[in-house]
């Protein structure tokens, strides 16, 4: 059995999801040998998952000749530097979403989300992505883009049906929304590269881009994104402090609401929605309308299990789903979130790619295109016009 040794950078929520997935890998012997994180939490994380080595400096992994792949569960502002350094050191790289973004440069007026034009952001992001892409390709290593929606079983089934029917996808409508991030850095453009539309919207955006390429391959066509329109806003600015009991969004120079429209080169369309002001739990949805039918991926909420409970105090140790503000009343319980959202399938694919030397389902091309379209959207919203992509 092939053996793959992994170094993990990060010890937060996503790193935990990845660790649960590593434990489920089959046909490849996977060993997470080291975890790196700047906080004291790293020791507890290592004990919880039985990881033998810890470090506070991510560059320690670069000099470990036994490590095959480095898994970046880090904020997007760190991705470009880490990806290039890891691949230059001869490692394969798993990179969490989003691939990158614009986080400011010396001399920028602040806050950059309000003061730097999105046209300039688009230009600078494209320059950085081109440099990063060149470095990745020159390394000869694998770049594995951790976009779990591409691996979510419901999206995978849509892809299978599209391949078999070869139907034309006429329109897609996709969303990720919830009541806002608890993390203070989510309010700042310089930390996140944007607001809800990139932090959450990157998932439905990537899913739609992926499905359109599945269709193109099945039909022998060449389909690209032709143009983008977009609108963003800060809806929670209208709320007083006494009205924010259930909404966590506290944006400074980022959006808490956004909608992005893509027109493809074959004239078909997709609409992406993301919000940080939607109560009732996470909404992870993809609707696909084809020339031969309709396909709905209800990743969350779904009706795998419905619950009606009356006593909150008895449910303290019970996990229902992410971002719900209560456990009583009717609830859509998400069973085995790592499977439903695609994390287990994603890590399985990545480990097979490293072990057997093949390309991943979600790789560099998708990572690059998602950010290109995303920042074209911000540019379109900033100038109130349609942005045409070459």
Secondary structure, DSSP 4 states (H G I P E B T S, - for coil): --EEEEEEE--SHHHHHHHHHHTT--SSEEEEEEEE-SSTHHHHHHHHHT-SEEES-GGGGGG-TT--EEEE-S-GGGHHHHHHHHHHTT-EEEEESS-------TT--SSHHHHS-HHHHHHHHHHHHHHHHHHHHHHT--EEEE-GGGTSHHHHHHHHHHHHH---EEEEEEEEE-S--S-GGGG-HHHHSSSHHHHTHHHHHHHHHHHHHHHHHHHT----EEEEEEEEE-GGGG--GGG-SS-----SSS-SEEEEEEEETTS-EEEEEEES---SS-EEEEEEEETTEEEEEEEES--SEEEEE--GGGGTT----TT-S-SSEEEEE-SSHHHHTTHHHHHHHHHHHHHHT---SS-HHHHHHHHHHHHHHHHHHHHTSPEEP-
